[in-house]
Amino acid sequence: MCSTLKLLACLTFSFLFSTLPTEMNVTYITLDGHVEVEKYRYVYFVLMFTGYVLILSSNSTVFCLIVIHRNLHEPMYVFIAALLMNSMLFSTVVYPKLLIDFLSEKQIITFPLCLFQGFLFYSLSVSEFLLLAAMSYDRYVSICKPLQYPTIMRKTKVTVFLVLSWLLPACHIVVPAVGFAHLKLCSFTLKGIYCNTSVNYNFCVISRALYVYGLVVLFNLSLLPMVFILFTYTMIIIVACRSGGDVRRKAAQTCLPHLLVLLNYSCLLTYDVIIVRLKSDISKTVSFVMTLQIIMYSPLFNPIIYGLKMKEIYKHLKRLFCHARGK
């Protein structure tokens, strides 16, 4: 009886120890895009932490002003609030992990978390693009069809635009994220400071189906919205040139901030493509600096542009700061 129990105990322990490594077998990816992080880790941390605080505070201030004041509950300002919230979410996807990496001995991330970060990064990036497209449509209706504006831009339509701006990118990008999870890794070093499409170069074999699907996503979520945005602003310019001074003034005041944000975002999107495609042809330092610009400029740029250039928002901001100074 004792020998039987010993045999069962041995078999049980051997089974547990044989299965333990497979359960604890976690694939880690090294983020190799950092430059002299051992030497400048605290400088990087202070700079990026300050940037993150500024992004959250500036975006949330303008966002709260739009939510609080009823005269800002118009479609144009609702889209601006959504864009600012998107910027805060985008920054939260990248900054906390980046700050942890600056203070860590090793800059690593698990493969599933890497895919999840990449999914959120591109999903929110495309959402910003679609929100800018919705803004361009709102300005097109406001300037080209002013009498029909209240009936066209109803609350229901605005809600649909907002939901689609976040839902469509997520539904498109979740497919390659799931597909990548089943591909075999041949390299465990990522040439970047966060997970982006550079992870494609880590796989042994790239699925042709996923590659074709990526082109479809690029067409649906980038090229089509860009063509639509160009069309709407072209029509706005044509109508503004044919109309009087009031229409031109309205077009300049309301469309200029959107165009500046669109130009800034397009440049940063181009940056990201250049970094991924020319990773081996540009120096590590240049790549590092360009990557920091991608994650810092747009989230900081948006609230400044809308806070200073949008007349109604600027009024409330000025009143807020004057009230705070008085106290």
N, C-alpha and C positions, 0 to 999 in steps of 0.2 A: 504493500500500500504506500509506504514512504517513498520507495523508489519510483512508483508511478507518479506521485505528487511532485517529486523532484524533476521528473522528466517533463511533466506539464509546465512546471515553473520555468524550466530552461527554455522550452519551446515558446512560452509566452514572452519572456524577456527578449529572446532572439528575434521574435516577430516585431516587438515594439521597437527595438533598436534598428531593425532593418527598414522599418517604415518611417522612422523619425527623420532621416536625412531628406527623403523626398518631400515630406511635409514642410521642412524648414528650408528647402532649396529655393531661395529667392534670387532672381537675376538682377544684378545691379549694373547701372550704366554710369560711367564716369563722365562728368561734365568738364570737358577739357578746354573750354573757351576762356577761362579766367587768365588774367595776366598778373603775375607776381602777387598772388593773393596772400602769400605768407608774409610778404613785406608790407603791403598796403591794406591789409584786411580791415583795420579800424578806420582808415580813411574812406575806403569803399563803403563800409557800413554806415558811417555818419552821413556821407553824401546821399546814399540811396534811401536811408531812413528819413532824412530831411525831405527828400523828393517825394517819398510816399506819403508823409504827413501833409505836405503842401497839396498833393493831388487830392487826397481825401477831403481836406478842409475846404479847398477852393471849389471843388465840384459839389460837395454836399451843401455849401453855403448857397450857391446859385440854385441848386435843386430844391432846397427848402423854401427859398423865396418864391419859386414858381408854384410850389404846393400850397403855401400859406395864402398868397394874395390871389383873390378871385379874378381880378382883371388880367391875370396871366394864365387863366384857364382856357386858353385858346389853342387850336391845333398846333400852331407853330411853336408855342412855348412848351406844349406837352411833348412834342418831338425833341425839343432841346433838353428837357428834363430826362427823357429816356436816354438820350445820347450821353448825358453826364453820368447817369447811373451806370450805363454800359462801360464808361471809362473807369469808374471805380471798381466794377467787377473785374474788368480786364487787368487792372493793376494788382488786384488782390490775387489773381491767378499766378502772377510772376513774382511780385516783390517779397512776400513772406519767405518763400523758398530761397530766393536769392540772398536775403539777409541772413538766413540760417547758414547758407553755404559760405558766406564771407567769414563767419566765425567758426566754421568747422575745419578740422584737419583734412578731411577728404570731401570733395564736392561730388557726391554721388546721389543717385535717385533710383528707385526700383523701376523695373521695366513697365509694370502696369500703371504706376503713378506717372511715369513719363508719357505714356500714351494718353492718359487722362488729362494731363496738363496741356499736351499738344491739342487735344480735342477742344478743351475750353478756350485755349489761346486763339485758334483759328475760327471757332464758332463765334466768339465775341468780336473778333476782328471783322468778320463778314457781316455781323449784325450792325456794326457801326456803318458799314458801307450801305446796307439796306435802309437804315434809318436816314442817312443822307439822301438816298433816293426818294424816300417818303417826303422828306423836307422839300426837295426840289419839286415834287408834284404839288405839294401844298402851296408853294410860292407861284407855281404855274397857274393854278386855279385862281388864286387870290388876285393876280395881276392881269391875266389874260381873260378870266371869266369872273369878274368881281360880283356881278349880280347873282350868279349861280353859286357863289362860294358857300353861303350858309346851308344850301340844300345838298351840295356835293360833299362837303367836308363835315358830315355829321359825326356825332360822338361814336356811333357804331363803326363807321368806316375807319376812324382814327384808331379805335381799339383793335380792329382787324389788322391794320397795318403794323401796329406795335407787336401783336402776337406773332404775325408772320415774320417780322424782322428777327425775332429770337428763335422761332420754331423751325423755319426753313433751313438756316445754317446748321442747326443741331442735327436735324434729320439727315441732311446731306453728309455731314462730316463724321457722324457716328459709324457709317458703313466702313470707310477705310480704317478707322480706329479699331473696330472689331476685327477687320481682316488682318491688320498688322499684328494683332495679338497672337495669331496662329502661324506667323512666319518665323523661320529659324534665324537667330542672330549669329553672325560670324564675327562681328566686332562689338566690343562693349565700351567703346570710347566715343563720345559724341562731341563734335567740334562746335560747342556752343555753351552758353550759360543757362539756357533753359531748353526745353524740348520743342523742336519745331520739325519741319519737313526734312531736316538734316538726318533724322533717324532712318530715312530711306536707305542711306548709304551703309547702314549697319547690318542690313539683312543680306543673307547669302544669295537669295534670288528674289527679285522684285516680281510680283504677280502682274502679268500683262493685263488681266481684268481690272485690277486695282489702278493700274496706270491709266487705262482708258477711262475708268470711272472718274479719276482725278481730273482729267481733261474736261469731262462733262460738268463736273462741279465748278471748275474754273470758268467755263462758259456761262453756266446758269447764275452763279453768284458773284461774278466779277465783271465779265464782258457785257452781259445784258444790262445790269444796273448802270454801268458806265455809259453805254449808248443812250439809255433812258435819261440819265442826268444831263448829258450833253444836249439831247433833243429839247428837254424842258427849258434849260437856260438859254438855248438858242432862240426858242420861241419867245421867252421873256424879253430878251434883248431886242428882237424884231418889234414886238408890241410896244416896248418902252421907247424905241426910236421913232415910232409912228405917232406916239401919243404926246400929251402935253407935259409940262414940267412937273406936275404933281405925281404922275405915274412914274416918271423917271426917278424922282426923289424917293418914292416908295420902293421902287425896285432896287435902288442903290442902298438904301438903309437896311432892307430886310434880306437881300440876296448876297450882299458883299460878305457878311460874316460866314454864311454857308459856303460860299466859294473859297474863302480863305481856309476854312476847316477841311474842305474837300481837297484842296491843293496840298495842304500839309499831310493829310492822311494818305493821299496817293503817292507822295514822295516817300513816306515811311514804308508803304507797302512795296514800293520798288526797291527800297533799301533791303527789305527782308528777302526778296527774290535774289538780289545781287549777292547777298551774304551767303545764301544757301548754294547758289550755282557756282560762285567763284571762291568757295571756301579754301581750296588748295592754292589759289592764285593770289590771294591777298594776305598780308601779314596778320598775325594773331592780334596784335595791338589795334590795327585798323578795324578788324572784325569786331573786337571787344567794344571799341568806342561807338561804332555804328549800331551795334546791338543795344547799347545803353540809350542811344538816341531814340531808337524805335519804341522802347518801353517808357520813355520819359516825356518826349516832346508832345505827342498828341494828347495824352491825359492832362498835361499842364496847360497846353495851348487852348483847348476847347473852352474852359470856364473864363479864361482871360478875354478871349475874343467875344464870346457871348455876353460877358459881364460889362465890357466896355463899349461894344459896338451896337448892342440892342438897346434902344432908347428906354423902353419901359423897365427892363431889368436893371439898367444903369441907375435909373431914378431910385428904385428900391434899395440898391446897394449903397448909393450915396446917403440915403436916409438912415440906413442901418449903421453905417460907420460914423455918421454925424451924431446919432443917438448914443452910440457906444463911447464916442469921444466926450460927449457932454456929461455922461455918467462918471 
